[in-house]
Amino acid sequence: MSNVDNLKSNKGVQEKVKDTNSSLIATIHALVKSAESRDNASGAHIERTAKYCRLMAEKLREAGLHEDKIDDDYIDTIEMAAPLHDIGKAGISDAILLKPGRLKDDEFETMKTHVILGYETLANVNSSFPDNDFIHLGMEISRYHHENWDGRGYMSELSHDKIPLSARIMALADVYDALRSKRLYKSSFSHEKTVSIIKEGRARHFDPQLVDIFIEHHSLFNDIFESLSGNDT
């Protein structure tokens, strides 16, 4: 086979891989949308958190942080994978997921398992697509986005750099959006109040470097929320 034929063959393989990835991403995002539709208050939560994660990754790179990890592909992939963070909630009953009041201790323990359910769902997909960065990052995010910097999160009680960077980014993005949004069990908080709460969580709930980047660019988070707010406020 000539060099030209090799190039054509390689290009054909790359196009097939690209098509497969696009179809896989579209299919999984459709499933996520279906799961999110159970909670009418969630609105554009998955779109916003994806934008926050992309913004955070971009600003980390601009600051010269995590240069060994964050490149253009990582930034694109974390934006695509962020909507998978709560995919495990599809396995949580409506009685718990949609409960308007505070969850009882046993109900909260059940709710916690959504991170395991999500991880296992994506791990099954990963068995068929073992080299897919989108799935790998989705597995990290879904499994570890409720871990806290100080080790007091769930379900693995990881701390500091043992928590994957993608999950640390998602943790801050998820909390920011949850605080800004109206839910069955709470009213929405202002941007200013939300910023204050995240500051208080520095080095406890959140990676301190990420909080510092967030504080420097917090107005951009507000811009994203306002532009995609829908009926969540």
TORKOL-4160 file (C-alpha; in steps of 0.2 Angstrom, whole numbers, padded with zeros to 4 digits, m for minus):
233
<pt num="1" X="0000" Y="0000" Z="0000"/>
<pt num="2" X="0007" Y="0017" Z="m0005"/>
<pt num="3" X="0009" Y="0032" Z="0007"/>
<pt num="4" X="m0005" Y="0040" Z="m0001"/>
<pt num="5" X="m0016" Y="0025" Z="0002"/>
<pt num="6" X="m0010" Y="0024" Z="0020"/>
<pt num="7" X="m0015" Y="0042" Z="0023"/>
<pt num="8" X="m0032" Y="0039" Z="0015"/>
<pt num="9" X="m0035" Y="0024" Z="0026"/>
<pt num="10" X="m0029" Y="0032" Z="0042"/>
<pt num="11" X="m0041" Y="0047" Z="0038"/>
<pt num="12" X="m0055" Y="0035" Z="0035"/>
<pt num="13" X="m0052" Y="0027" Z="0052"/>
<pt num="14" X="m0051" Y="0044" Z="0060"/>
<pt num="15" X="m0068" Y="0049" Z="0053"/>
<pt num="16" X="m0076" Y="0033" Z="0058"/>
<pt num="17" X="m0069" Y="0036" Z="0076"/>
<pt num="18" X="m0076" Y="0054" Z="0076"/>
<pt num="19" X="m0093" Y="0048" Z="0070"/>
<pt num="20" X="m0094" Y="0035" Z="0083"/>
<pt num="21" X="m0089" Y="0047" Z="0097"/>
<pt num="22" X="m0102" Y="0060" Z="0090"/>
<pt num="23" X="m0115" Y="0047" Z="0090"/>
<pt num="24" X="m0110" Y="0040" Z="0107"/>
<pt num="25" X="m0110" Y="0058" Z="0115"/>
<pt num="26" X="m0127" Y="0062" Z="0107"/>
<pt num="27" X="m0135" Y="0046" Z="0113"/>
<pt num="28" X="m0128" Y="0048" Z="0131"/>
<pt num="29" X="m0133" Y="0066" Z="0132"/>
<pt num="30" X="m0151" Y="0062" Z="0126"/>
<pt num="31" X="m0152" Y="0049" Z="0141"/>
<pt num="32" X="m0146" Y="0063" Z="0153"/>
<pt num="33" X="m0159" Y="0075" Z="0146"/>
<pt num="34" X="m0172" Y="0061" Z="0149"/>
<pt num="35" X="m0166" Y="0058" Z="0167"/>
<pt num="36" X="m0165" Y="0077" Z="0171"/>
<pt num="37" X="m0183" Y="0080" Z="0164"/>
<pt num="38" X="m0190" Y="0070" Z="0180"/>
<pt num="39" X="m0185" Y="0086" Z="0190"/>
<pt num="40" X="m0194" Y="0100" Z="0182"/>
<pt num="41" X="m0184" Y="0112" Z="0193"/>
<pt num="42" X="m0168" Y="0107" Z="0185"/>
<pt num="43" X="m0170" Y="0118" Z="0170"/>
<pt num="44" X="m0154" Y="0122" Z="0161"/>
<pt num="45" X="m0143" Y="0115" Z="0175"/>
<pt num="46" X="m0133" Y="0103" Z="0164"/>
<pt num="47" X="m0130" Y="0116" Z="0151"/>
<pt num="48" X="m0124" Y="0129" Z="0164"/>
<pt num="49" X="m0113" Y="0117" Z="0173"/>
<pt num="50" X="m0105" Y="0112" Z="0157"/>
<pt num="51" X="m0101" Y="0130" Z="0153"/>
<pt num="52" X="m0094" Y="0133" Z="0171"/>
<pt num="53" X="m0083" Y="0118" Z="0169"/>
<pt num="54" X="m0076" Y="0124" Z="0152"/>
<pt num="55" X="m0074" Y="0142" Z="0159"/>
<pt num="56" X="m0064" Y="0135" Z="0175"/>
<pt num="57" X="m0053" Y="0124" Z="0164"/>
<pt num="58" X="m0049" Y="0138" Z="0152"/>
<pt num="59" X="m0045" Y="0150" Z="0167"/>
<pt num="60" X="m0034" Y="0137" Z="0175"/>
<pt num="61" X="m0024" Y="0135" Z="0159"/>
<pt num="62" X="m0022" Y="0154" Z="0157"/>
<pt num="63" X="m0016" Y="0155" Z="0175"/>
<pt num="64" X="m0002" Y="0142" Z="0171"/>
<pt num="65" X="m0010" Y="0128" Z="0182"/>
<pt num="66" X="m0011" Y="0110" Z="0178"/>
<pt num="67" X="m0002" Y="0112" Z="0162"/>
<pt num="68" X="0002" Y="0094" Z="0161"/>
<pt num="69" X="m0017" Y="0090" Z="0160"/>
<pt num="70" X="m0027" Y="0105" Z="0153"/>
<pt num="71" X="m0025" Y="0107" Z="0134"/>
<pt num="72" X="m0038" Y="0110" Z="0120"/>
<pt num="73" X="m0044" Y="0093" Z="0120"/>
<pt num="74" X="m0047" Y="0092" Z="0139"/>
<pt num="75" X="m0056" Y="0109" Z="0139"/>
<pt num="76" X="m0068" Y="0102" Z="0125"/>
<pt num="77" X="m0070" Y="0085" Z="0134"/>
<pt num="78" X="m0074" Y="0092" Z="0151"/>
<pt num="79" X="m0088" Y="0102" Z="0144"/>
<pt num="80" X="m0095" Y="0087" Z="0135"/>
<pt num="81" X="m0093" Y="0076" Z="0150"/>
<pt num="82" X="m0100" Y="0088" Z="0163"/>
<pt num="83" X="m0118" Y="0084" Z="0160"/>
<pt num="84" X="m0115" Y="0066" Z="0165"/>
<pt num="85" X="m0112" Y="0071" Z="0183"/>
<pt num="86" X="m0129" Y="0066" Z="0189"/>
<pt num="87" X="m0133" Y="0052" Z="0177"/>
<pt num="88" X="m0134" Y="0040" Z="0191"/>
<pt num="89" X="m0150" Y="0049" Z="0198"/>
<pt num="90" X="m0159" Y="0039" Z="0185"/>
<pt num="91" X="m0158" Y="0025" Z="0197"/>
<pt num="92" X="m0165" Y="0035" Z="0212"/>
<pt num="93" X="m0184" Y="0034" Z="0215"/>
<pt num="94" X="m0195" Y="0049" Z="0213"/>
<pt num="95" X="m0200" Y="0048" Z="0231"/>
<pt num="96" X="m0183" Y="0053" Z="0236"/>
<pt num="97" X="m0177" Y="0063" Z="0221"/>
<pt num="98" X="m0192" Y="0074" Z="0220"/>
<pt num="99" X="m0196" Y="0075" Z="0239"/>
<pt num="100" X="m0200" Y="0093" Z="0243"/>
<pt num="101" X="m0193" Y="0093" Z="0261"/>
<pt num="102" X="m0177" Y="0088" Z="0269"/>
<pt num="103" X="m0172" Y="0070" Z="0266"/>
<pt num="104" X="m0171" Y="0058" Z="0281"/>
<pt num="105" X="m0155" Y="0050" Z="0285"/>
<pt num="106" X="m0159" Y="0034" Z="0276"/>
<pt num="107" X="m0165" Y="0043" Z="0261"/>
<pt num="108" X="m0150" Y="0053" Z="0260"/>
<pt num="109" X="m0139" Y="0038" Z="0261"/>
<pt num="110" X="m0149" Y="0031" Z="0246"/>
<pt num="111" X="m0147" Y="0048" Z="0237"/>
<pt num="112" X="m0128" Y="0046" Z="0239"/>
<pt num="113" X="m0128" Y="0030" Z="0229"/>
<pt num="114" X="m0131" Y="0040" Z="0213"/>
<pt num="115" X="m0113" Y="0043" Z="0211"/>
<pt num="116" X="m0110" Y="0024" Z="0211"/>
<pt num="117" X="m0124" Y="0021" Z="0199"/>
<pt num="118" X="m0118" Y="0034" Z="0187"/>
<pt num="119" X="m0100" Y="0027" Z="0188"/>
<pt num="120" X="m0106" Y="0009" Z="0185"/>
<pt num="121" X="m0117" Y="0015" Z="0170"/>
<pt num="122" X="m0103" Y="0023" Z="0162"/>
<pt num="123" X="m0091" Y="0009" Z="0166"/>
<pt num="124" X="m0102" Y="m0003" Z="0156"/>
<pt num="125" X="m0101" Y="0009" Z="0142"/>
<pt num="126" X="m0082" Y="0010" Z="0144"/>
<pt num="127" X="m0081" Y="m0008" Z="0141"/>
<pt num="128" X="m0086" Y="m0006" Z="0123"/>
<pt num="129" X="m0077" Y="0010" Z="0121"/>
<pt num="130" X="m0061" Y="0008" Z="0132"/>
<pt num="131" X="m0051" Y="0022" Z="0124"/>
<pt num="132" X="m0064" Y="0036" Z="0124"/>
<pt num="133" X="m0059" Y="0051" Z="0134"/>
<pt num="134" X="m0077" Y="0057" Z="0135"/>
<pt num="135" X="m0082" Y="0042" Z="0145"/>
<pt num="136" X="m0066" Y="0042" Z="0156"/>
<pt num="137" X="m0069" Y="0060" Z="0161"/>
<pt num="138" X="m0088" Y="0056" Z="0164"/>
<pt num="139" X="m0083" Y="0042" Z="0175"/>
<pt num="140" X="m0072" Y="0053" Z="0185"/>
<pt num="141" X="m0085" Y="0067" Z="0187"/>
<pt num="142" X="m0100" Y="0056" Z="0191"/>
<pt num="143" X="m0090" Y="0045" Z="0204"/>
<pt num="144" X="m0081" Y="0059" Z="0213"/>
<pt num="145" X="m0090" Y="0076" Z="0211"/>
<pt num="146" X="m0096" Y="0075" Z="0229"/>
<pt num="147" X="m0079" Y="0072" Z="0237"/>
<pt num="148" X="m0073" Y="0087" Z="0247"/>
<pt num="149" X="m0056" Y="0094" Z="0248"/>
<pt num="150" X="m0054" Y="0090" Z="0266"/>
<pt num="151" X="m0060" Y="0072" Z="0264"/>
<pt num="152" X="m0077" Y="0074" Z="0271"/>
<pt num="153" X="m0087" Y="0071" Z="0255"/>
<pt num="154" X="m0094" Y="0055" Z="0249"/>
<pt num="155" X="m0093" Y="0041" Z="0244"/>
<pt num="156" X="m0075" Y="0037" Z="0244"/>
<pt num="157" X="m0069" Y="0051" Z="0256"/>
<pt num="158" X="m0055" Y="0056" Z="0245"/>
<pt num="159" X="m0045" Y="0072" Z="0249"/>
<pt num="160" X="m0034" Y="0085" Z="0240"/>
<pt num="161" X="m0026" Y="0079" Z="0224"/>
<pt num="162" X="m0032" Y="0062" Z="0226"/>
<pt num="163" X="m0049" Y="0068" Z="0219"/>
<pt num="164" X="m0047" Y="0069" Z="0200"/>
<pt num="165" X="m0046" Y="0087" Z="0194"/>
<pt num="166" X="m0062" Y="0085" Z="0183"/>
<pt num="167" X="m0072" Y="0081" Z="0199"/>
<pt num="168" X="m0065" Y="0095" Z="0209"/>
<pt num="169" X="m0070" Y="0107" Z="0195"/>
<pt num="170" X="m0087" Y="0099" Z="0194"/>
<pt num="171" X="m0089" Y="0100" Z="0213"/>
<pt num="172" X="m0088" Y="0119" Z="0212"/>
<pt num="173" X="m0098" Y="0121" Z="0196"/>
<pt num="174" X="m0112" Y="0110" Z="0203"/>
<pt num="175" X="m0113" Y="0119" Z="0220"/>
<pt num="176" X="m0113" Y="0136" Z="0212"/>
<pt num="177" X="m0127" Y="0132" Z="0201"/>
<pt num="178" X="m0137" Y="0123" Z="0215"/>
<pt num="179" X="m0136" Y="0138" Z="0226"/>
<pt num="180" X="m0141" Y="0150" Z="0212"/>
<pt num="181" X="m0156" Y="0139" Z="0207"/>
<pt num="182" X="m0173" Y="0137" Z="0215"/>
<pt num="183" X="m0177" Y="0119" Z="0220"/>
<pt num="184" X="m0192" Y="0110" Z="0228"/>
<pt num="185" X="m0184" Y="0112" Z="0245"/>
<pt num="186" X="m0176" Y="0129" Z="0243"/>
<pt num="187" X="m0177" Y="0146" Z="0236"/>
<pt num="188" X="m0163" Y="0153" Z="0225"/>
<pt num="189" X="m0148" Y="0163" Z="0232"/>
<pt num="190" X="m0141" Y="0179" Z="0224"/>
<pt num="191" X="m0124" Y="0178" Z="0215"/>
<pt num="192" X="m0116" Y="0188" Z="0229"/>
<pt num="193" X="m0122" Y="0176" Z="0243"/>
<pt num="194" X="m0117" Y="0161" Z="0232"/>
<pt num="195" X="m0099" Y="0169" Z="0230"/>
<pt num="196" X="m0098" Y="0171" Z="0249"/>
<pt num="197" X="m0103" Y="0153" Z="0253"/>
<pt num="198" X="m0090" Y="0146" Z="0240"/>
<pt num="199" X="m0077" Y="0157" Z="0248"/>
<pt num="200" X="m0081" Y="0150" Z="0265"/>
<pt num="201" X="m0079" Y="0132" Z="0258"/>
<pt num="202" X="m0061" Y="0136" Z="0252"/>
<pt num="203" X="m0049" Y="0122" Z="0257"/>
<pt num="204" X="m0064" Y="0113" Z="0265"/>
<pt num="205" X="m0077" Y="0109" Z="0252"/>
<pt num="206" X="m0067" Y="0115" Z="0237"/>
<pt num="207" X="m0049" Y="0115" Z="0230"/>
<pt num="208" X="m0042" Y="0131" Z="0236"/>
<pt num="209" X="m0034" Y="0135" Z="0219"/>
<pt num="210" X="m0051" Y="0133" Z="0211"/>
<pt num="211" X="m0059" Y="0145" Z="0223"/>
<pt num="212" X="m0046" Y="0158" Z="0220"/>
<pt num="213" X="m0049" Y="0156" Z="0201"/>
<pt num="214" X="m0067" Y="0157" Z="0204"/>
<pt num="215" X="m0066" Y="0173" Z="0214"/>
<pt num="216" X="m0055" Y="0181" Z="0201"/>
<pt num="217" X="m0068" Y="0177" Z="0187"/>
<pt num="218" X="m0085" Y="0175" Z="0197"/>
<pt num="219" X="m0094" Y="0188" Z="0186"/>
<pt num="220" X="m0092" Y="0177" Z="0171"/>
<pt num="221" X="m0101" Y="0163" Z="0181"/>
<pt num="222" X="m0115" Y="0175" Z="0184"/>
<pt num="223" X="m0115" Y="0179" Z="0166"/>
<pt num="224" X="m0117" Y="0161" Z="0161"/>
<pt num="225" X="m0131" Y="0159" Z="0174"/>
<pt num="226" X="m0141" Y="0174" Z="0169"/>
<pt num="227" X="m0140" Y="0169" Z="0150"/>
<pt num="228" X="m0146" Y="0152" Z="0153"/>
<pt num="229" X="m0157" Y="0155" Z="0168"/>
<pt num="230" X="m0174" Y="0149" Z="0161"/>
<pt num="231" X="m0186" Y="0147" Z="0175"/>
<pt num="232" X="m0173" Y="0142" Z="0188"/>
<pt num="233" X="m0173" Y="0158" Z="0198"/>
